[in-house]
Amino acid sequence: MAVGIRPNKALAESSGLFCNKGIVVNDYMQTVTDASVYVVGECAEHRGVAYGLGCAIV
């Protein structure tokens, strides 16, 4: 369990990806802004929840 971390979403925001608590993704982990961008880990926000498990943008 990761406690007390915050998603670093600055790069995503500056790239125009839609962010809230994290980078907002759908059920397939695609960003809602651009389906060719996938997000996992601490930066992803799925259904309103950012879990905080590490970050990788593919």
N, C-alpha and C positions, 0 to 999 in steps of 0.2 A: 504494500500500500504506500502511495506517495502522499505526503501531507504537507500543506503549506507552500505548494509551488504555484506559479502563475504561468500560463501560456505566454510565450514570447511571440506575439502575433504582428509585430511592427512591420516585418518584411511583407507579410501577406496583405496587410492593410495598405501599405504603400504600392503594392502591385494591383490593387483594386479588388481583391477577394473580399467577399462579405464576411464580416467578423462580428461576434457578439462577445461572449466569454472566451471563445476560441474561434477558429475558422469553422464556419458552419458547413456541415456535410450532410449528405443524404444517407440512406440505408446501405449504399454501396461504397461509402467513404469518399465520394466525389464531392468537390466543393459545389455549392449551389450556384456559384457564379460561373464556373467553367468546368464542365464535365470531364475535361481531359486532365484535370489536376486532382490528385488523390491526396488525402491527408490522414495520418494516423498519429496516435499518441497524445501528448499533453496539449498540442495545438488544436486538436479536433474537438468540436462541439457537436454532439449527435443528440438530436431530440432534446435540446436545452441543457445537456449535461456535458461538462468538460471533465474527464476522468483523471488526467494527470499521470500519464505512464511513460513519458518520453516522447520525442517528436521526430518525424521524418516526413518530408514532402517529396513525393515522387512525381 
